[in-house]
Amino acid sequence: MPPKFDPNQEIIVVVRAVGGEVAATASLAPKVGPLGLNAKKIGEDIAKCTKDWKGLKVTCELRVKNRVATVVVTPSVASRLIRALKEPPRDRKKVKNIKHSGNIPFSEIVKIAKESQAKSMGSDLKAVVMEVLGTAVSIG
């Protein structure tokens, strides 16, 4: 049997979900079940918090304390760039291998770099901007 966990301890569970859609409870249940949480309710909470990121894959952190989960959305740089392009949401099941095209002003690139600087391996803002530009090249 796994050891009992302290209910006052804050546990962070990382989940990757599609924005605005209810996450599959089959993939959530093994992660949140041992913590005493309902996977269906957590899936609905994730869908509610990620509705701004409709159609994009985003990373969500579930912060569990005293059997109460709060959802924090931490999107990747690629998701932020696609959102900055202001493309309409596509059906992810039908359309595959999308090449994104459009123009993003440099001020928006710097804003994305500042938002993602904490997660980045870059030493200063210039390095993080270069990482963001490299990601922009790779997503098309």
C-alpha distance (Angstrom), angle and dihedral (degrees) to the residues before:
residue distance angle dihedral
M1 . . .
P2 3.77 . .
P3 3.78 116.3 .
K4 3.79 119.0 -96.2
F5 3.76 114.6 -104.7
D6 3.78 127.2 -135.2
P7 3.85 108.8 -102.9
N8 3.82 91.7 -147.1
Q9 3.79 92.0 56.0
E10 3.80 115.6 98.0
I11 3.80 112.1 -126.5
I12 3.80 122.1 -166.5
V13 3.81 119.0 -150.4
V14 3.81 117.4 -172.3
V15 3.82 117.1 -146.6
R16 3.81 129.8 177.1
A17 3.80 112.2 -144.0
V18 3.79 141.0 166.4
G19 3.79 111.1 -108.8
G20 3.78 116.6 -103.4
E21 3.81 94.9 7.4
V22 3.78 127.6 105.1
A23 3.79 107.1 -108.5
A24 3.79 117.0 -120.4
T25 3.78 107.5 -90.2
A26 3.81 89.8 -149.3
S27 3.81 90.0 66.1
L28 3.82 94.2 41.0
A29 3.80 98.3 47.6
P30 3.84 97.7 72.1
K31 3.81 90.5 49.0
V32 3.80 101.0 45.1
G33 3.81 101.5 23.6
P34 3.83 96.0 80.3
L35 3.81 88.6 51.0
G36 3.81 90.7 59.8
L37 3.80 96.6 -109.9
N38 3.80 130.9 134.9
A39 3.82 109.7 -113.9
K40 3.81 93.7 -153.9
K41 3.81 92.9 53.7
I42 3.81 91.2 46.4
G43 3.82 89.7 51.0
E44 3.80 90.4 53.4
D45 3.82 90.9 48.2
I46 3.81 90.4 51.5
A47 3.82 90.7 49.8
K48 3.81 90.5 50.4
C49 3.82 93.7 49.5
T50 3.81 95.0 44.7
K51 3.81 98.5 47.7
D52 3.84 89.6 106.3
W53 3.82 88.0 60.9
K54 3.82 95.3 51.8
G55 3.80 112.6 176.2
L56 3.82 95.4 3.5
K57 3.78 126.1 107.0
V58 3.79 110.6 -117.6
T59 3.78 134.7 174.6
C60 3.80 116.1 -119.4
E61 3.77 127.1 -163.9
L62 3.78 116.8 -148.9
R63 3.79 108.9 -155.0
V64 3.79 106.8 -161.1
K65 3.80 120.7 -166.3
N66 3.82 125.5 156.9
R67 3.83 89.8 -4.5
V68 3.82 89.9 -60.8
A69 3.80 116.9 118.7
T70 3.78 125.8 -155.3
V71 3.80 119.6 -168.2
V72 3.81 120.9 -137.5
V73 3.81 117.6 -173.8
T74 3.82 114.1 -142.2
P75 3.82 106.8 178.4
S76 3.79 121.9 -163.3
V77 3.79 123.4 -115.5
A78 3.81 90.0 -105.1
S79 3.81 91.0 55.3
R80 3.80 90.7 49.1
L81 3.80 91.5 49.9
I82 3.81 93.0 49.6
R83 3.79 89.4 48.6
A84 3.82 90.2 50.2
L85 3.82 88.8 55.8
K86 3.83 87.3 61.6
E87 3.80 92.8 -140.3
P88 3.80 117.4 169.7
P89 3.81 114.3 -105.1
R90 3.80 113.8 -93.4
D91 3.77 130.7 -153.7
R92 3.80 100.5 -98.1
K93 3.80 92.8 -159.0
K94 3.81 95.1 57.9
V95 3.81 105.8 33.2
K96 3.82 115.5 59.1
N97 3.82 134.5 177.5
I98 3.80 95.9 20.5
K99 3.80 119.2 -167.5
H100 3.78 107.9 -149.4
S101 3.78 118.4 -146.6
G102 3.76 132.4 -178.5
N103 3.77 143.7 90.7
I104 3.78 126.3 -80.2
P105 3.81 118.3 -171.0
F106 3.80 116.0 -121.0
S107 3.81 90.8 -118.5
E108 3.82 88.1 61.9
I109 3.84 90.0 50.1
V110 3.81 90.1 52.7
K111 3.81 90.5 47.9
I112 3.83 90.8 52.3
A113 3.81 89.4 47.4
K114 3.81 91.9 52.4
E115 3.82 91.0 49.2
S116 3.80 92.7 50.8
Q117 3.82 98.3 37.7
A118 3.81 93.2 101.2
K119 3.83 92.5 58.7
S120 3.79 94.8 39.6
M121 3.79 128.2 99.3
G122 3.81 90.8 -140.9
S123 3.79 117.5 116.0
D124 3.80 97.3 -144.2
L125 3.81 140.2 9.2
K126 3.81 93.0 -88.5
A127 3.81 91.4 57.9
V128 3.81 91.9 47.3
V129 3.83 91.0 49.9
M130 3.82 88.4 52.8
E131 3.82 89.5 51.4
V132 3.81 90.7 50.8
L133 3.81 91.0 49.4
G134 3.81 90.0 49.7
T135 3.79 89.6 52.0
A136 3.80 89.5 49.5
V137 3.81 89.8 54.7
S138 3.80 92.4 49.6
I139 3.82 96.0 50.4
G140 3.80 91.1 51.7
